[in-house]
Amino acid sequence: MKIDFNRDNLKIRGHVFGQTGNTQHAVILSHGFMANERMCYKYAKMLAKMGFLAITFDFCGGGIISRSDGYSQDMTILTEKADLLAVIKGVRKQFSPTEITLLGCSQGGFVSGLLASELGERMIDGLIMLYPAVCIPDDARNGKMMFFKFDPDNIPGVLGRFPMKLGGDYARTVINMNPYEEMKGYTGPVLLIHGTADRIVNISYARKLKEIYPDCRYEEIEEGGHMFKGKADEQACSILRDFMQISKSN
């Protein structure tokens, strides 16, 4: 089922998986950099089969192919936080779930962790991060963010145009950020899964991140890369099912 949310004058478009009439627990899934909601469909469908209400959406300007409004050059970690907050509020208004879990992949995991810390366990009942891109502030300080290279002491108005036009604010808004300080405020249950062969976000970031959470299940997938595939994805799905089954029984 298609669904829309609003953030300022922008329309955020997504989909709902699962039965909307009798659910008590909603999971909001956030995609990664340059991607779209389809990145999360497999997990959303799996969660829906388990009886959860799963909501996917496109960040405004967050991907090469996005159904939501907005331009990629205006997208930052902060605008994605605002998008996710708008989705949370919309889900609460439309479906009145008694529990909400955030699940984010890569940059979506970073954004979910930041917002969970801000909202706290009274509003967010669980946090799941798959290979979260906690490296983003360090990448900005190093002047190399994915395909884009720049002088961190003189950040240009546009970091680059291919394969996606990216504005300088993408780097400016995070260059002085300490992600571990920003994310440590969340004390609810956390599931953190990362691959040991991730070449985009080094495993060291996840190993450090797990230490800030008092209630964290941390799983490493041997030889798993960024965006789990094949056996690595099967293993991640098994861990995710187990974590959510425990959440469902509590």
Accessible surface in RSA format (square Angstrom, percent):
REM  Atomic radii and reference values for relative SASA: ProtOr
REM  Chains: A
REM  Algorithm: Lee & Richards
REM  Probe-radius: 1.40
REM  Slices: 20
REM RES _ NUM      All-atoms   Total-Side   Main-Chain    Non-polar    All polar
REM                ABS   REL    ABS   REL    ABS   REL    ABS   REL    ABS   REL
RES MET A   1   128.82  66.7  85.14  56.3  43.69 104.0  62.86  53.4  65.96  87.4
RES LYS A   2   145.96  71.2 127.78  78.4  18.18  43.3  74.68  67.2  71.29  75.9
RES ILE A   3    12.37   7.0   5.91   4.4   6.46  15.6  12.37   8.9   0.00   0.0
RES ASP A   4    66.89  46.9  52.81  52.6  14.09  33.3  14.12  33.2  52.78  52.6
RES PHE A   5     5.91   3.0   1.60   1.0   4.31  11.2   5.91   3.6   0.00   0.0
RES ASN A   6    97.15  67.0  76.13  73.6  21.02  50.6  23.42  56.4  73.73  71.3
RES ARG A   7    38.12  16.0  35.75  18.2   2.37   5.7  13.46  18.4  24.67  14.9
RES ASP A   8   126.17  88.4  80.83  80.4  45.35 107.2  35.99  84.7  90.18  89.9
RES ASN A   9   136.99  94.5 103.83 100.3  33.16  79.8  48.51 116.8  88.48  85.5
RES LEU A  10    40.17  22.4  39.02  27.9   1.15   2.9  39.89  28.0   0.28   0.7
RES LYS A  11    65.22  31.8  64.46  39.6   0.76   1.8  29.61  26.6  35.61  37.9
RES ILE A  12     0.00   0.0   0.00   0.0   0.00   0.0   0.00   0.0   0.00   0.0
RES ARG A  13    67.83  28.5  67.83  34.6   0.00   0.0  10.99  15.0  56.84  34.4
RES GLY A  14     0.00   0.0   0.00   N/A   0.00   0.0   0.00   0.0   0.00   0.0
RES HIS A  15    34.10  18.6  34.10  23.7   0.00   0.0  22.18  22.9  11.93  13.9
RES VAL A  16     6.49   4.3   0.46   0.4   6.03  14.5   0.46   0.4   6.03  16.4
RES PHE A  17    34.40  17.2  31.13  19.3   3.27   8.5  34.40  20.9   0.00   0.0
RES GLY A  18    34.10  42.0   0.00   N/A  34.10  42.0  10.84  29.7  23.26  52.1
RES GLN A  19   143.17  80.1 135.60  99.1   7.57  18.0  45.87  97.6  97.30  73.8
RES THR A  20    56.51  40.2  39.91  40.5  16.60  39.6   8.64  11.6  47.87  72.4
RES GLY A  21    77.36  95.4   0.00   N/A  77.36  95.4  40.52 111.2  36.84  82.5
RES ASN A  22   121.95  84.1 100.16  96.8  21.79  52.5  39.32  94.6  82.63  79.9
RES THR A  23    15.45  11.0   2.77   2.8  12.69  30.2   6.50   8.7   8.95  13.5
RES GLN A  24   108.58  60.7 104.25  76.2   4.33  10.3  50.66 107.8  57.92  43.9
RES HIS A  25    13.83   7.6  13.18   9.2   0.65   1.7  11.77  12.1   2.05   2.4
RES ALA A  26     0.00   0.0   0.00   0.0   0.00   0.0   0.00   0.0   0.00   0.0
RES VAL A  27     0.00   0.0   0.00   0.0   0.00   0.0   0.00   0.0   0.00   0.0
RES ILE A  28     0.15   0.1   0.00   0.0   0.15   0.4   0.00   0.0   0.15   0.4
RES LEU A  29     1.05   0.6   0.00   0.0   1.05   2.6   0.00   0.0   1.05   2.8
RES SER A  30     0.00   0.0   0.00   0.0   0.00   0.0   0.00   0.0   0.00   0.0
RES HIS A  31     1.21   0.7   0.60   0.4   0.61   1.6   0.17   0.2   1.03   1.2
RES GLY A  32     2.58   3.2   0.00   N/A   2.58   3.2   1.75   4.8   0.83   1.9
RES PHE A  33    28.98  14.5  12.56   7.8  16.42  42.7  12.83   7.8  16.15  46.2
RES MET A  34    33.75  17.5  23.98  15.9   9.77  23.3  24.34  20.7   9.41  12.5
RES ALA A  35    26.04  23.9  16.25  25.1   9.79  22.3  25.78  36.3   0.25   0.7
RES ASN A  36    29.22  20.1  28.09  27.1   1.13   2.7   2.05   4.9  27.17  26.3
RES GLU A  37     3.81   2.2   3.79   2.9   0.02   0.1   2.29   4.4   1.52   1.2
RES ARG A  38   168.14  70.6 154.14  78.6  14.00  33.3  44.23  60.5 123.90  75.1
RES MET A  39    37.76  19.6  11.28   7.5  26.49  63.1  23.66  20.1  14.10  18.7
RES CYS A  40     0.34   0.3   0.34   0.4   0.00   0.0   0.00   0.0   0.34   0.4
RES TYR A  41    34.35  16.0  34.35  19.5   0.00   0.0  28.79  21.6   5.56   6.9
RES LYS A  42   113.98  55.6 104.58  64.2   9.40  22.4  81.29  73.2  32.69  34.8
RES TYR A  43    12.29   5.7  12.29   7.0   0.00   0.0   7.14   5.4   5.15   6.3
RES ALA A  44     0.00   0.0   0.00   0.0   0.00   0.0   0.00   0.0   0.00   0.0
RES LYS A  45   107.21  52.3 105.13  64.5   2.08   5.0  55.22  49.7  52.00  55.4
RES MET A  46    23.23  12.0  19.12  12.7   4.11   9.8  20.52  17.4   2.71   3.6
RES LEU A  47     0.00   0.0   0.00   0.0   0.00   0.0   0.00   0.0   0.00   0.0
RES ALA A  48    23.20  21.3  10.82  16.7  12.38  28.2  11.23  15.8  11.97  31.7
RES LYS A  49   186.43  90.9 146.68  90.0  39.75  94.6  97.62  87.9  88.80  94.6
RES MET A  50    26.69  13.8  17.12  11.3   9.57  22.8  26.08  22.2   0.60   0.8
RES GLY A  51    48.56  59.9   0.00   N/A  48.56  59.9  28.57  78.4  19.99  44.8
RES PHE A  52     4.46   2.2   2.82   1.7   1.64   4.3   3.18   1.9   1.28   3.7
RES LEU A  53     0.06   0.0   0.00   0.0   0.06   0.1   0.06   0.0   0.00   0.0
RES ALA A  54     0.00   0.0   0.00   0.0   0.00   0.0   0.00   0.0   0.00   0.0
RES ILE A  55     0.00   0.0   0.00   0.0   0.00   0.0   0.00   0.0   0.00   0.0
RES THR A  56     0.21   0.2   0.21   0.2   0.00   0.0   0.21   0.3   0.00   0.0
RES PHE A  57     0.33   0.2   0.00   0.0   0.33   0.9   0.00   0.0   0.33   0.9
RES ASP A  58     2.48   1.7   2.48   2.5   0.00   0.0   0.16   0.4   2.31   2.3
RES PHE A  59     0.42   0.2   0.28   0.2   0.14   0.4   0.28   0.2   0.14   0.4
RES CYS A  60     4.94   3.7   1.91   2.1   3.03   7.1   2.02   5.1   2.92   3.2
RES GLY A  61     3.53   4.4   0.00   N/A   3.53   4.4   3.50   9.6   0.04   0.1
RES GLY A  62     0.00   0.0   0.00   N/A   0.00   0.0   0.00   0.0   0.00   0.0
RES GLY A  63     8.56  10.6   0.00   N/A   8.56  10.6   0.00   0.0   8.56  19.2
RES ILE A  64    96.42  54.9  68.81  51.3  27.61  66.6  71.87  51.8  24.56  66.6
RES ILE A  65   130.94  74.5 125.19  93.3   5.75  13.9 128.50  92.5   2.45   6.6
RES SER A  66    37.49  31.7   7.93  10.6  29.57  68.1   8.37  17.8  29.12  40.8
RES ARG A  67    90.82  38.1  76.68  39.1  14.14  33.7  57.71  78.9  33.11  20.1
RES SER A  68    10.08   8.5   0.00   0.0  10.08  23.2   0.00   0.0  10.08  14.1
RES ASP A  69    48.04  33.7  42.62  42.4   5.42  12.8  14.42  33.9  33.62  33.5
RES GLY A  70    34.25  42.2   0.00   N/A  34.25  42.2   7.96  21.9  26.29  58.9
RES TYR A  71   149.56  69.8 145.87  83.0   3.68   9.6 100.06  75.2  49.49  61.0
RES SER A  72    18.48  15.6  14.15  18.9   4.33  10.0   5.47  11.6  13.01  18.2
RES GLN A  73    59.14  33.1  51.45  37.6   7.68  18.3  15.68  33.4  43.46  33.0
RES ASP A  74    88.35  61.9  76.71  76.4  11.64  27.5  32.60  76.7  55.74  55.6
RES MET A  75     1.96   1.0   0.00   0.0   1.96   4.7   1.56   1.3   0.39   0.5
RES THR A  76     7.57   5.4   7.57   7.7   0.00   0.0   6.03   8.1   1.55   2.3
RES ILE A  77     0.00   0.0   0.00   0.0   0.00   0.0   0.00   0.0   0.00   0.0
RES LEU A  78    83.12  46.3  76.59  54.8   6.53  16.4  77.11  54.2   6.01  16.2
RES THR A  79    32.64  23.2  30.36  30.8   2.28   5.4  32.58  43.8   0.05   0.1
RES GLU A  80     1.79   1.0   1.79   1.4   0.00   0.0   0.00   0.0   1.79   1.5
RES LYS A  81    36.85  18.0  36.36  22.3   0.50   1.2  11.44  10.3  25.41  27.1
RES ALA A  82    38.00  34.9  30.53  47.1   7.47  17.0  35.57  50.1   2.44   6.5
RES ASP A  83     0.00   0.0   0.00   0.0   0.00   0.0   0.00   0.0   0.00   0.0
RES LEU A  84     0.13   0.1   0.13   0.1   0.00   0.0   0.13   0.1   0.00   0.0
RES LEU A  85    41.95  23.4  41.95  30.0   0.00   0.0  41.95  29.5   0.00   0.0
RES ALA A  86    14.93  13.7   6.08   9.4   8.85  20.1  10.80  15.2   4.13  11.0
RES VAL A  87     0.00   0.0   0.00   0.0   0.00   0.0   0.00   0.0   0.00   0.0
RES ILE A  88     0.05   0.0   0.05   0.0   0.00   0.0   0.05   0.0   0.00   0.0
RES LYS A  89   122.29  59.7 116.27  71.3   6.01  14.3  69.97  63.0  52.32  55.7
RES GLY A  90    13.79  17.0   0.00   N/A  13.79  17.0  13.34  36.6   0.46   1.0
RES VAL A  91     0.00   0.0   0.00   0.0   0.00   0.0   0.00   0.0   0.00   0.0
RES ARG A  92    76.92  32.3  70.66  36.0   6.26  14.9  36.49  49.9  40.43  24.5
RES LYS A  93   181.98  88.8 151.35  92.9  30.64  72.9 103.82  93.4  78.16  83.3
RES GLN A  94    95.96  53.7  61.92  45.2  34.04  81.1  29.45  62.7  66.51  50.4
RES PHE A  95    33.72  16.9  14.38   8.9  19.34  50.3  19.47  11.8  14.25  40.8
RES SER A  96    85.76  72.5  63.98  85.4  21.79  50.2  41.37  88.1  44.39  62.2
RES PRO A  97     8.84   6.4   0.25   0.2   8.59  31.2   0.42   0.3   8.41  52.3
RES THR A  98    91.16  64.8  62.41  63.3  28.75  68.5  63.68  85.5  27.48  41.5
RES GLU A  99    54.99  31.6  54.69  41.4   0.29   0.7  13.08  25.3  41.90  34.2
RES ILE A 100     0.00   0.0   0.00   0.0   0.00   0.0   0.00   0.0   0.00   0.0
RES THR A 101     2.62   1.9   2.62   2.7   0.00   0.0   0.09   0.1   2.53   3.8
RES LEU A 102     0.35   0.2   0.35   0.2   0.00   0.0   0.35   0.2   0.00   0.0
RES LEU A 103     0.00   0.0   0.00   0.0   0.00   0.0   0.00   0.0   0.00   0.0
RES GLY A 104     0.00   0.0   0.00   N/A   0.00   0.0   0.00   0.0   0.00   0.0
RES CYS A 105     0.00   0.0   0.00   0.0   0.00   0.0   0.00   0.0   0.00   0.0
RES SER A 106     7.86   6.6   7.86  10.5   0.00   0.0   0.79   1.7   7.07   9.9
RES GLN A 107     1.31   0.7   1.31   1.0   0.00   0.0   0.83   1.8   0.48   0.4
RES GLY A 108     0.00   0.0   0.00   N/A   0.00   0.0   0.00   0.0   0.00   0.0
RES GLY A 109     0.00   0.0   0.00   N/A   0.00   0.0   0.00   0.0   0.00   0.0
RES PHE A 110     0.00   0.0   0.00   0.0   0.00   0.0   0.00   0.0   0.00   0.0
RES VAL A 111     0.00   0.0   0.00   0.0   0.00   0.0   0.00   0.0   0.00   0.0
RES SER A 112     0.16   0.1   0.16   0.2   0.00   0.0   0.00   0.0   0.16   0.2
RES GLY A 113     0.00   0.0   0.00   N/A   0.00   0.0   0.00   0.0   0.00   0.0
RES LEU A 114     6.37   3.5   3.44   2.5   2.93   7.4   3.44   2.4   2.93   7.9
RES LEU A 115     1.49   0.8   1.49   1.1   0.00   0.0   1.49   1.0   0.00   0.0
RES ALA A 116     0.00   0.0   0.00   0.0   0.00   0.0   0.00   0.0   0.00   0.0
RES SER A 117    20.85  17.6   8.40  11.2  12.45  28.7   0.43   0.9  20.42  28.6
RES GLU A 118   109.00  62.6  73.15  55.3  35.85  85.3  41.72  80.7  67.28  54.9
RES LEU A 119    32.64  18.2  17.14  12.3  15.51  39.0  19.57  13.7  13.07  35.2
RES GLY A 120    14.95  18.4   0.00   N/A  14.95  18.4  14.95  41.0   0.00   0.0
RES GLU A 121    83.59  48.0  73.19  55.4  10.40  24.8  33.16  64.1  50.44  41.2
RES ARG A 122   230.18  96.6 195.14  99.5  35.04  83.4  77.92 106.5 152.26  92.3
RES MET A 123    63.64  33.0  63.47  42.0   0.17   0.4  39.68  33.7  23.96  31.7
RES ILE A 124     0.00   0.0   0.00   0.0   0.00   0.0   0.00   0.0   0.00   0.0
RES ASP A 125    48.36  33.9  34.37  34.2  13.99  33.1   7.66  18.0  40.71  40.6
RES GLY A 126     2.92   3.6   0.00   N/A   2.92   3.6   2.92   8.0   0.00   0.0
RES LEU A 127     0.00   0.0   0.00   0.0   0.00   0.0   0.00   0.0   0.00   0.0
RES ILE A 128     0.00   0.0   0.00   0.0   0.00   0.0   0.00   0.0   0.00   0.0
RES MET A 129     0.00   0.0   0.00   0.0   0.00   0.0   0.00   0.0   0.00   0.0
RES LEU A 130     0.97   0.5   0.97   0.7   0.00   0.0   0.97   0.7   0.00   0.0
RES TYR A 131     4.93   2.3   4.93   2.8   0.00   0.0   0.00   0.0   4.93   6.1
RES PRO A 132     0.73   0.5   0.37   0.3   0.36   1.3   0.37   0.3   0.36   2.3
RES ALA A 133     6.41   5.9   6.41   9.9   0.00   0.0   6.41   9.0   0.00   0.0
RES VAL A 134     1.00   0.7   0.28   0.3   0.72   1.7   0.28   0.2   0.72   1.9
RES CYS A 135     5.41   4.1   5.41   6.0   0.00   0.0   2.69   6.8   2.72   2.9
RES ILE A 136    11.12   6.3  11.12   8.3   0.00   0.0  11.12   8.0   0.00   0.0
RES PRO A 137     0.15   0.1   0.15   0.1   0.00   0.0   0.15   0.1   0.00   0.0
RES ASP A 138    49.27  34.5  48.33  48.1   0.93   2.2   9.66  22.7  39.60  39.5
RES ASP A 139    36.55  25.6  36.20  36.0   0.35   0.8   1.87   4.4  34.68  34.6
RES ALA A 140     0.00   0.0   0.00   0.0   0.00   0.0   0.00   0.0   0.00   0.0
RES ARG A 141    94.20  39.6  77.65  39.6  16.55  39.4  52.14  71.3  42.06  25.5
RES ASN A 142   113.63  78.4  83.79  81.0  29.84  71.9  22.30  53.7  91.33  88.3
RES GLY A 143     4.21   5.2   0.00   N/A   4.21   5.2   0.41   1.1   3.80   8.5
RES LYS A 144   105.16  51.3 100.63  61.7   4.53  10.8  65.94  59.4  39.22  41.8
RES MET A 145     5.01   2.6   4.30   2.8   0.71   1.7   4.91   4.2   0.11   0.1
RES MET A 146    66.84  34.6  49.02  32.4  17.82  42.4  44.16  37.5  22.68  30.0
RES PHE A 147   122.28  61.2  89.43  55.4  32.86  85.5  96.81  58.7  25.47  72.9
RES PHE A 148     6.73   3.4   4.14   2.6   2.59   6.7   6.73   4.1   0.00   0.0
RES LYS A 149   151.79  74.1 128.32  78.7  23.48  55.9  72.38  65.2  79.41  84.6
RES PHE A 150    26.23  13.1   2.44   1.5  23.78  61.9  16.19   9.8  10.04  28.7
RES ASP A 151    76.95  53.9  65.89  65.6  11.05  26.1  32.78  77.1  44.17  44.1
RES PRO A 152    40.70  29.7  31.73  28.9   8.98  32.6  31.73  26.2   8.98  55.8
RES ASP A 153   138.96  97.3 101.57 101.1  37.39  88.4  32.95  77.5 106.01 105.7
RES ASN A 154   110.02  75.9 101.29  97.9   8.73  21.0  15.96  38.4  94.06  90.9
RES ILE A 155    25.86  14.7  10.60   7.9  15.26  36.8  10.60   7.6  15.26  41.4
RES PRO A 156    53.18  38.8  42.30  38.6  10.88  39.6  53.18  43.9   0.00   0.0
RES GLY A 157    56.01  69.1   0.00   N/A  56.01  69.1  33.17  91.0  22.84  51.2
RES VAL A 158    50.30  33.1  36.11  32.7  14.19  34.2  36.11  31.4  14.19  38.5
RES LEU A 159    14.07   7.8   0.00   0.0  14.07  35.4   0.04   0.0  14.03  37.8
RES GLY A 160    17.62  21.7   0.00   N/A  17.62  21.7  17.62  48.3   0.00   0.0
RES ARG A 161   157.64  66.2 138.09  70.4  19.55  46.5  60.58  82.8  97.06  58.8
RES PHE A 162   173.71  86.9 162.85 100.9  10.87  28.3 162.85  98.7  10.87  31.1
RES PRO A 163    40.00  29.2  23.09  21.0  16.92  61.5  23.29  19.2  16.71 103.9
RES MET A 164     8.98   4.7   4.67   3.1   4.31  10.3   8.98   7.6   0.00   0.0
RES LYS A 165    65.01  31.7  60.78  37.3   4.23  10.1  25.86  23.3  39.15  41.7
RES LEU A 166     0.18   0.1   0.18   0.1   0.00   0.0   0.18   0.1   0.00   0.0
RES GLY A 167     4.51   5.6   0.00   N/A   4.51   5.6   4.51  12.4   0.00   0.0
RES GLY A 168     1.13   1.4   0.00   N/A   1.13   1.4   0.00   0.0   1.13   2.5
RES ASP A 169    73.44  51.4  72.27  71.9   1.17   2.8  10.89  25.6  62.54  62.4
RES TYR A 170     6.61   3.1   6.14   3.5   0.47   1.2   1.56   1.2   5.05   6.2
RES ALA A 171     0.00   0.0   0.00   0.0   0.00   0.0   0.00   0.0   0.00   0.0
RES ARG A 172   103.83  43.6  88.60  45.2  15.23  36.3  46.48  63.5  57.35  34.8
RES THR A 173    46.65  33.2  24.24  24.6  22.42  53.4  32.36  43.5  14.29  21.6
RES VAL A 174     0.06   0.0   0.00   0.0   0.06   0.1   0.06   0.0   0.00   0.0
RES ILE A 175    29.19  16.6  28.33  21.1   0.85   2.1  28.33  20.4   0.85   2.3
RES ASN A 176   143.68  99.1 109.99 106.3  33.69  81.1  37.32  89.8 106.36 102.8
RES MET A 177    22.08  11.4  14.94   9.9   7.14  17.0  20.64  17.5   1.44   1.9
RES ASN A 178    75.57  52.1  69.86  67.5   5.72  13.8  26.90  64.7  48.68  47.0
RES PRO A 179     8.11   5.9   8.11   7.4   0.00   0.0   8.11   6.7   0.00   0.0
RES TYR A 180    27.67  12.9  27.09  15.4   0.58   1.5  24.79  18.6   2.88   3.5
RES GLU A 181    97.13  55.8  83.61  63.3  13.51  32.2  32.18  62.3  64.94  53.0
RES GLU A 182    86.47  49.6  74.16  56.1  12.31  29.3   8.94  17.3  77.53  63.3
RES MET A 183     0.00   0.0   0.00   0.0   0.00   0.0   0.00   0.0   0.00   0.0
RES LYS A 184   103.88  50.7  94.49  58.0   9.40  22.4  55.53  50.0  48.36  51.5
RES GLY A 185    41.06  50.6   0.00   N/A  41.06  50.6  26.49  72.7  14.57  32.6
RES TYR A 186     0.01   0.0   0.00   0.0   0.01   0.0   0.00   0.0   0.01   0.0
RES THR A 187    66.07  47.0  53.40  54.1  12.67  30.2  47.35  63.6  18.72  28.3
RES GLY A 188     7.08   8.7   0.00   N/A   7.08   8.7   7.08  19.4   0.00   0.0
RES PRO A 189    53.33  38.9  53.27  48.6   0.06   0.2  53.33  44.0   0.00   0.0
RES VAL A 190     1.03   0.7   0.00   0.0   1.03   2.5   0.00   0.0   1.03   2.8
RES LEU A 191     0.00   0.0   0.00   0.0   0.00   0.0   0.00   0.0   0.00   0.0
RES LEU A 192     0.00   0.0   0.00   0.0   0.00   0.0   0.00   0.0   0.00   0.0
RES ILE A 193     0.00   0.0   0.00   0.0   0.00   0.0   0.00   0.0   0.00   0.0
RES HIS A 194     0.30   0.2   0.30   0.2   0.00   0.0   0.30   0.3   0.00   0.0
RES GLY A 195     0.00   0.0   0.00   N/A   0.00   0.0   0.00   0.0   0.00   0.0
RES THR A 196    37.31  26.5  15.81  16.0  21.50  51.2  14.07  18.9  23.24  35.1
RES ALA A 197    40.54  37.3  25.60  39.5  14.94  34.0  35.83  50.5   4.71  12.5
RES ASP A 198     8.12   5.7   0.00   0.0   8.12  19.2   0.00   0.0   8.12   8.1
RES ARG A 199   236.66  99.4 196.99 100.4  39.68  94.5  76.70 104.8 159.97  97.0
RES ILE A 200    84.65  48.2  64.00  47.7  20.65  49.8  68.27  49.2  16.38  44.5
RES VAL A 201     0.14   0.1   0.06   0.1   0.08   0.2   0.14   0.1   0.00   0.0
RES ASN A 202    81.18  56.0  76.89  74.3   4.28  10.3  18.95  45.6  62.23  60.2
RES ILE A 203    17.23   9.8  16.05  12.0   1.18   2.8  16.05  11.6   1.18   3.2
RES SER A 204    59.92  50.6  54.26  72.4   5.66  13.0  40.95  87.2  18.96  26.6
RES TYR A 205    41.72  19.5  40.56  23.1   1.16   3.0  23.70  17.8  18.03  22.2
RES ALA A 206     0.71   0.6   0.00   0.0   0.71   1.6   0.46   0.6   0.25   0.7
RES ARG A 207   109.55  46.0 105.47  53.8   4.07   9.7  36.79  50.3  72.76  44.1
RES LYS A 208   119.59  58.3 113.63  69.7   5.95  14.2  70.59  63.5  49.00  52.2
RES LEU A 209     0.00   0.0   0.00   0.0   0.00   0.0   0.00   0.0   0.00   0.0
RES LYS A 210    60.63  29.6  54.89  33.7   5.74  13.7  23.64  21.3  36.99  39.4
RES GLU A 211   123.33  70.8  93.29  70.6  30.04  71.5  43.35  83.8  79.98  65.3
RES ILE A 212    38.92  22.1  19.35  14.4  19.56  47.2  28.05  20.2  10.86  29.5
RES TYR A 213    12.20   5.7   0.06   0.0  12.14  31.6   0.89   0.7  11.31  13.9
RES PRO A 214    99.12  72.2  52.96  48.3  46.16 167.8  66.14  54.6  32.98 205.0
RES ASP A 215    75.41  52.8  71.45  71.1   3.96   9.4  19.29  45.4  56.12  56.0
RES CYS A 216    37.70  28.5   4.33   4.8  33.38  78.4   5.43  13.8  32.27  34.8
RES ARG A 217    74.24  31.2  66.28  33.8   7.96  18.9  42.91  58.6  31.33  19.0
RES TYR A 218    48.55  22.7  24.71  14.1  23.84  62.0  24.71  18.6  23.84  29.4
RES GLU A 219    46.99  27.0  45.86  34.7   1.12   2.7   1.70   3.3  45.28  37.0
RES GLU A 220    49.19  28.2  30.29  22.9  18.90  45.0  14.00  27.1  35.18  28.7
RES ILE A 221     1.63   0.9   1.63   1.2   0.00   0.0   1.63   1.2   0.00   0.0
RES GLU A 222   125.81  72.2 110.43  83.5  15.38  36.6  60.76 117.5  65.05  53.1
RES GLU A 223   141.20  81.1 120.50  91.2  20.70  49.3  55.00 106.4  86.20  70.4
RES GLY A 224     0.53   0.7   0.00   N/A   0.53   0.7   0.53   1.5   0.00   0.0
RES GLY A 225    27.62  34.1   0.00   N/A  27.62  34.1  20.07  55.1   7.56  16.9
RES HIS A 226    33.05  18.1  14.34  10.0  18.71  47.9  11.55  11.9  21.51  25.0
RES MET A 227    91.42  47.3  87.99  58.2   3.43   8.2  53.24  45.3  38.18  50.6
RES PHE A 228    15.22   7.6   0.00   0.0  15.22  39.6   0.39   0.2  14.83  42.5
RES LYS A 229   160.10  78.1 145.51  89.3  14.59  34.7  91.35  82.2  68.74  73.2
RES GLY A 230    52.70  65.0   0.00   N/A  52.70  65.0  41.44 113.7  11.26  25.2
RES LYS A 231   178.03  86.9 169.41 103.9   8.62  20.5 112.10 100.9  65.93  70.2
RES ALA A 232    16.65  15.3  11.52  17.8   5.13  11.7  13.67  19.2   2.98   7.9
RES ASP A 233    12.45   8.7  12.45  12.4   0.00   0.0   3.15   7.4   9.30   9.3
RES GLU A 234   112.38  64.5 105.90  80.1   6.48  15.4  38.88  75.2  73.50  60.0
RES GLN A 235    80.72  45.1  74.37  54.4   6.34  15.1  28.53  60.7  52.18  39.6
RES ALA A 236     1.14   1.1   0.65   1.0   0.49   1.1   0.70   1.0   0.44   1.2
RES CYS A 237     6.29   4.8   6.29   7.0   0.00   0.0   4.42  11.2   1.87   2.0
RES SER A 238    57.43  48.5  54.20  72.3   3.24   7.5  16.44  35.0  41.00  57.4
RES ILE A 239    14.68   8.4  13.24   9.9   1.44   3.5  14.68  10.6   0.00   0.0
RES LEU A 240     0.94   0.5   0.94   0.7   0.00   0.0   0.94   0.7   0.00   0.0
RES ARG A 241   104.80  44.0 104.41  53.2   0.39   0.9  36.46  49.8  68.35  41.4
RES ASP A 242    65.46  45.9  59.90  59.6   5.56  13.1  21.17  49.8  44.29  44.2
RES PHE A 243    23.61  11.8  22.30  13.8   1.30   3.4  22.30  13.5   1.30   3.7
RES MET A 244     0.55   0.3   0.55   0.4   0.00   0.0   0.00   0.0   0.55   0.7
RES GLN A 245    93.40  52.2  93.22  68.1   0.17   0.4  41.48  88.3  51.91  39.4
RES ILE A 246    92.15  52.4  90.60  67.5   1.54   3.7  92.15  66.4   0.00   0.0
RES SER A 247    26.85  22.7  19.40  25.9   7.45  17.2  14.77  31.4  12.08  16.9
RES LYS A 248   102.54  50.0  77.95  47.8  24.58  58.5  54.50  49.1  48.03  51.2
RES SER A 249    89.68  75.8  49.42  66.0  40.26  92.7  47.51 101.2  42.17  59.1
RES ASN A 250   141.91  97.9  85.03  82.2  56.87 136.9  59.30 142.7  82.60  79.8
END  Absolute sums over single chains surface
CHAIN  1 A    11141.1       8777.1       2364.0       5508.2       5632.9
END  Absolute sums over all chains
TOTAL         11141.1       8777.1       2364.0       5508.2       5632.9
